Amino acid sequence: MQSKIAKIVKDNRESLIALRRDLHRHAEPAWVEFRTASILARKLDDLGFELKLGREVVNEEARMGLPSTETLEKEYARAKEQGADPEYLPYFEGGFTGLTATLDTGKPGPVIGLRFDIDSNDLTEPAGEGHIPTQQGFASINEGAMHACGHDAHAAIGIGVATVLSSLKEQLTGKIKFIFQPAEEGVRGAKSMVAAGVTDDLDLLLALHIGFGVNELGVFACGGEQFLATTKYDVTFKGVPAHAGSTPDEGKNALLAAALAVTGLYGIARHKDGSSRINVGVLKAGSGRNIIPDLAEMKIEIRGETTEINDYMVQKALSILEGAARMQEVEYETEEVGGAPAAVSSPDLAAALEKIANDHPGVRRFMTASPFSGSEDVTYMMQAMDKRSKPSAYLVAGTPVKSGHHKRDFDFDEEVIPLAADVISAAVFQLANNYK
């Protein structure tokens, strides 16, 4: 069976890399992955999968950090102009850019979920020499949008696995459910798909990421990742403007409230039970040097080694924001625009993946822990699985990475695409046919 899988992957290698490059060239950030989702839907339909699209798999109320209506409409129009599939594009209108695709073998067996994220980062790709996507003509043509985390590879790997498994349907049991998730960046999308019930029928869940500190092709890692729980807020302070020279006492200073909040946030006492983070990434305020600032906007993020530590930091932060507003007698608003809990891979499933990987001819080494320490909203799905006592695991496929994730000159070795498709297909085949 391994040779059959390898041949199918080899036969489709060029098309998978071409797909990655096409998605890279037409990068789309969170909640506006209109073209991307429509292209994936067309390919999965052609492979014979049962599709659920848009509102069927994305809960409207659970979406976080949604762009403005104007942005959604503008990006939708751009996707249409850039060759989105006309049959499937309308399903994703309004920012409902998730989809699932199920392969039903018609035989008793487990329901295996495979999650792949599809959004790009809010970056403009460099045009200089030395950047391979630019040199080879597939750099993003969309200003302010660039695949700088490998999600274009994830989508291509997902299609690669779908191609293999659809070809081997008669040798499989149970159901294989592909979950193509929008808005991972900013940890915004998984929560809405969980709320829509996409994980409710799963017996096990596998998720994938390339790189993440595993920088050698042929090396895979699972089992010791350190996902930090996180919460993201947009904060607005609203005061009263006044002339700074003649009537300063009539103003209510929103900028000063925000400045007090910044110093307070960085002064939060750290928790004794584990690491925590807080960062004010953006602070904008004021309109002129002689005007008491009546508006200040902040973007902050909080992280904790556990969900409980993150919650502790959140409560402290919210108290500080409220206190700063009261001190300056201004109003304030907070909007949660992203978040994810902590989670860990199921030990038994991680061990099963290790055995499968070690038996695979393309795997050079399997690591039981990757050096990744950050946040990823697949943890919403993993947490949902935990609540039902169902296993989940997060697999990292190693690849040499230029610079680092979320940097403008990010790039990777494209050979990770066929290799990861091969390894995951082999893993799903064995898990589906040996599930207990």
N, C-alpha and C positions, 0 to 999 in steps of 0.2 A: 504493500500500500504506500509506503514511503516513496518508492520510485514513481508511482503513479502521480502522487501529489507533486513531487519535484518536477515531473515532466509538464504538468499543467501550468505550474508556476513559470517554468522556463519558457513555455510557449506564449505566455502572456506578459513576460517581463517588459518588453518594449512598450506595450500599451499601458501598463501600470505606471511606468515612469513618465510616459506622455501625459497621462491623466494628472499625475502630480504636478507637472510643469504647467499644464493648463490651469489648474486650480491656483497655483502659485501666481501665475500671471494675472489672474482675475481675483485677487485676494479680497475677501469680504469680512469685516469685523462682526462682533457679536450682534445677533438679532437681525442682521441684514444679509445673511448668507443665502440670498434668494437664488442666484445663479448656481451656486455650489449645490444646494439641496435639490434643485430641479435636475441637474446633470446626474447626480447620484441616483435620484428616483428613476430616471429613464434607464440607467444601466441595470439597476436591480430589477426593474420590471421586465426588461429584456431577458434577464436570467431566470425569470419565473417565480420571483418572490412575491409573497402577499404583502402589500404596502399599507401602511397607515401614515397619514401625512398631516402636517400642520396642527390644526386645532385638535385632531384626534389624539395627539401624543404630547402636546404642549398645553399646560394649564394656564389660562390667561391671568388669573389672579396671583399665581405663584411666580410669575416672571419678575425679575429684578433688573434694575438699571437699563430699562428700555429707552432707546433713543426717542427723540421727538417725532411727532407725526410727520412733520416736514421732512426730517431725515429719512424716515422709513419710506416715504413716497419717492423721494429723490433716488434712494438706493435701489428701490424696486424698478424704477424706470431705467436706471443704468444697467441693471441685470438683464432687462429685456433687450436693451441695445447691444449688450455684449454676448448675446447668444444663449440666454437661458432657454431651457426646454419649454416651448409654449404650452404643452399639455399640462405640465406639472407646476409651472411657476405660480398660477393663481392660488394653489393650495397654501402657499407660504406667505401670501400677502398680509401685511400688518405686523410682520415680525414673528410669525409662527413657523420658524425655520427648522424644526426638528422632523425626523422621520424614523420609522422602524420598518424593517423588512424581514419577514419570517419565511423560513424554509421548513415546510411540514413534510416529513418523510412518510407520514401515514402509518408509522409503526410505533408501538409503545416505547417510551424512553423519556429522558429528561428534557426540560426546556432550558437550553443554554443561551445566555445573553452575552453578546459581544458589544462593548461600547467603544465608539470612536468619536472624538470631538473634531469639529470642522471649521471653526472660526479662525480669523487672522488677528494679528495685533494692530494697534493703532500707531503704526510707524510708517515713515516714508522710506522706501528702499534706496540704498545708495546707487549712484550712477557711475561711480569711478571704476577704474581698472582694478582687477584682482578679485572682483565679486563675480562668482561663476554664473549666477542667474542673469546678471547684466551682460556678461561676456557672451553667453549662449542664447540670449534673446528671450528669456522667460521671466525677467524681473517684473514685479507688479506694475501694471499700468494705472492702478488706482491710487491716487495720492492719499497719503495718510492711512494706507492699508497694506500690510506686508505679513506674510507667513514667516514669523521669526521664532516659532516654537515647534514647527514640524507637524502642524495639524493637517497640512496638505498631504504629507506622507501618511498620516493616520488614515485619512479618507481613502487614499490609494490602496493602502494595505487592506482596509476593510473590503474594498471591491475585489482585491486579489483573493481574499479568503472566501468571499461569496462566490467567486468564479470556480474555485476549487470544489467547494462543498456542493454547489449545484450540479457539478459534473459527477459527484460521487453520491448523489442522493439515494440511490438504490442500496448502497452499502452502509447507510447511516440509519440511526434510530432517533425517535423523538423529534424535537423541533429546535431549530437554530434561529435565534432572534437577534438581528443586527440593529443596534441603536446608534444612530448618527445624531449626535448632540450639538446643538448650537451653544454659543455664549459661554464657553468654558473660561475664556479670559475675563477676569473680573469676578470669577466664580458666580455666574448668574444663571446658567441654563439647566443644570441637572435637577435642581429643586423642582422646577416646573414640570419636568418629565416624570419625576417620581410622583408628583401630585396628580399627574394624569394617569398614573397606574401602569407605566411601562415595565416596572420591575415586579409587579404583583404575581405574575405567573411563572417567574424564573425559578429554576432549581439551583442554578449557579450562575455566577457572573464573572466574566473576564474583561479587564480593561487594559489598554496598552498606551505606552508613550515611548518615543525614541529619545535617546540621549540621556538627559538628566544625570550627568556625571559619569555615565557608563560610556566611555569614549572609544571603545574597541569593538569593531565589527565582529559579530559572532559570539559576543558575550551577552548573556541575558541575566536579569536580576529580578527577584521577587521574594517578599517575605519580611523584609526589615525596613521598609520605607517609613519615614517619619513625616506623615501629613500633619501640618499645623492647622488647627481650627482657625477660622478667620471670619471677620465681619467688616464690611466696607460701608462707610457713610459719606453722603454729601451733606454739608451743614451750611445753613444760611443764617446770618445775623442781619436783622433789619432794625435800623435806628432812625434818627431824625436828622436831616441835613441842616446846617446853619453856617453863617459867615464866620470863618475862623478868627477874624479880626474884630468885628464889631459886636457879634452876638454869640460868642462861643458857648455861653451858658444855656442857650436855647437848643443846642444840639444834643443828640444821643449817639455816641460814637461806636459804630459797629466794628470799625477796625480795631479799636482798643479792646473791645470785648473778645474779638478773635485772637488778638495777641495774648491776652491773659489766658485764653483757653489753650493756646499752643504751649505756653510754659507749664501750665497745669497738667496737660496731657503727658508731656515728657517727664513729669515728676511723679507719675503714678508708681507707687511701691510695687516692686515685682513680687510674684507669688512664690511661696516657699517650695511648692510641689513641682515646679517645672519652668521651662523657659517661656517667655512672652515677648511680643513685639508691639510697638505702636509707631506709626509714622504719619506725619502731616505732609502729604505729597504736593498739595496745592493750596495756596492762600492768595486770594485776589480781593482787593478792596479799594475804595476811594474813587473820586472822579476829578479832583483838582487840589492843588496845594493849599488853597485858601478856603476849602470847604470841609466842614466836619463830615467824615465818611458815614453815609447812612446805609451802606450795604457792604457786607463781607462774605465771601464764599470760601469754604474749605472742603478739601477732599482728604479723608483720613482712612487708614486701615489699621485693624487690630488683629493680632494673631496670638494663639496660645498652644502650648504643647498638647493640651487636652481641651475638649469642649468646655470643661468646667473652668479651666484657667482663662480661656478666651471669654467666657461669660463674666468672670470676675473683672477682667480688663474692660469689657463693654460697660458694665454697670458703673465702674469708676469714671470712665470717659464721659458717659451721659451725665453724671452728676457734675463733672467739671464744666461741661458745656452749659448746663443750666445755671450753675453758679456764676460763670463769667457773664452770661446774659443779664442776670439779676444785678450784678455789681454795676453794670453800665446802663441799666434800665432800658435794655433793648429787647426786641422779640427775637426768637430763633426757631428754626425748623431743622429737623434731621430726617433724612431719607435713607433707609437701608437699601443700597444698590448692589449688594453682593454678599455672599457668605457661604461658608461650608463648615461642617463639623470635622472632627478628627476621625480617623478610621485606620484599621490595620487589615492586611490580608489574612484570610483564614489559614491557619497553619497547615491543615490537612490538604487543602487545595494547592497551597504553595509547594508543599512537598511533592504532590502529584505532578505539578508542572516541572519541578526540578528533575524528577525521574524521566519524564518525557523528553525534556530538553537534553539531558545527558545521553539519551539514546539516539539523538538526532545527529546525523553526520555534519550538518552545517553549524552546530553549536560548539564553540571552542571551550567555553567555560560557563558555568552557572553560579551566580552569586546569590547568597541568601539575604543579602542586604545591599541596597543601592545607596549612594551618597546623597540622594535627594532629600532635602529638608525644606519644604515649602507647602503651599496650599493647592488643592485640586478639588473641584467640586464633584468629581465622581464619588467622593466620600458620602454624598447624600444617597447615592445608589447603594453603596456598600453598607451604609447604616440601615437602609431599608431592608437589605438582605439579612443583616444581623438580627433585626427585630423579628424576622420570620425563621430564624435559625437556619438560614441558607448560606452557603459559602460564597465568598467573592475573593478575587485576587487582582493585583495590579502588577502587570508585567512590563519591565523596561527592556527595550531592545537597544543594545549598544551600537553606537556609531560615532566615528570621529566628527566632532562639531567645531566649525570655525567660530571663533569668538565665544559666544555663549547665548543661551536662550534669552529671547526678548531684547536682543541687540540688533542694530541695523544691518550688520554684516553677517548675520547668522546664516549658516548653510550646513549641510551634512552630506554624508556619503549615500548616494541614492541606492546603493546595493542593499541597504537595510530594508528597502521596500519588498523586493522579492523574498529575501531571507525571512523577514518577519511574517510575511504571508504564508510561507512554507511551514514555519515552526508553529504558528497559531492553527493552521489547518490540521496539522498532525495532532496537535493537542486536542482540538475539538473532536476529531475523529475518534481518538482513544477515549476521551471523557464521555462522549455520547454513547459509545458501544460498551463501556465498562462501568457505567454509573450504577451506584448502589444506593 
